[in-house]
Amino acid sequence: MDLSNKRICVTGGAGFLGTHLIKILNARGAHQIFIPKIEDYDLVNPDDIRRMLDDSKPDVIIHLAAHVGGIGANMEKPAEFFYDNLMMGVQLIHESWKHGLEKFVAIGTICAYPKFTPIPFKEENLWDGYPEETNAPYGLAKKMLLVQAQAYRQQYGFNAIFLLPVNLYGPGDNFNPRSSHVIPALIRKCLEAKEQGAEQIVAWGDGSPTREFIYVEDAAEGIALATEKYDGSEPVNIGSSFEISIKDLTEKIARMTGFEGKIVWDTTKPNGQPRRKLDTSRADQYFGFVAKTDFDQGLQKTIDWYIKNRK
């Protein structure tokens, strides 16, 4: 699909991943891009969805918008995370099919995988168990969009695809301590501790879990490639295949930010899923995507961006 002559609606287009995706779409010659603003359209409300589709008349929707947060936010508001993400996605896919769109790109989440998925996570393992409890409501809400995309493809021939990006990081990430993910949370914590002359920082859990991270520009490139080239029912992982323990990550960020104090592990706090690492061979095979950014370089760019842009 040549995106240069398509009208593309990117929900969540003003967010962290969205701003990077818009740049990549622009570079591919796609300039008819509509970003629904939250103050104009409540995408949990079906009337607002219909109005948004009538106003923007898109050929393609890339659905990035989500109600997201780290472990703390997921534990605090599981009902909101479930309802908002489910209703937004299910109604968007349904109305997009009814409006005759050419393509729908649903963005899932790594949280949809079972808690004890064998490493590396393969897409065929998605249904082998229940997700990690702290973010199961969010993960399962997003996973229903895979079921819906497959069902609408089977019954209506609707070109809906489902992608599973791993944890993102990079410039423009959310650094709000109440809702941020692990990398921005640690960068902020280490910098503030260093500036305040604190002797220690407290990190959640015991540091043993591992995570895979993908630089946001790489993830955006993967989504753009899938939008152009992929038309299939199978879910596809979008990742970097780089795995690091939370302990090593914390020590690395402390080093890179210049924090020389002690790292104390609060083992009363949850660890989350024990390990996360994706098998990314399907993305390469189906639409030629391989992540390019070296982790240390991406991390340095993220730290530099935060130092320059924080309030």
Secondary structure, DSSP 8 states (H G I E B T S, - for coil): --GGGS-EEEETTTSHHHHHHHHHHHHTT---EE---TTT--TTSHHHHHHHHHHH--SEEEE-------HHHHHH-HHHHHHHHHHHHHHHHHHHHHTT-SEEEEE--GGGSBTT--SSB-GGGTTSS-B-GGGHHHHHHHHHHHHHHHHHHHHH---EEEEEE-EEESTT----TTT--HHHHHHHHHHHHHHHT-SEEEEES-S--EEEEEEHHHHHHHHHHHHHH---SS-EEE----EEEHHHHHHHHHHHHT--SEEEEETTS---SS---B--HHHHHHH-------HHHHHHHHHHHHHHH--
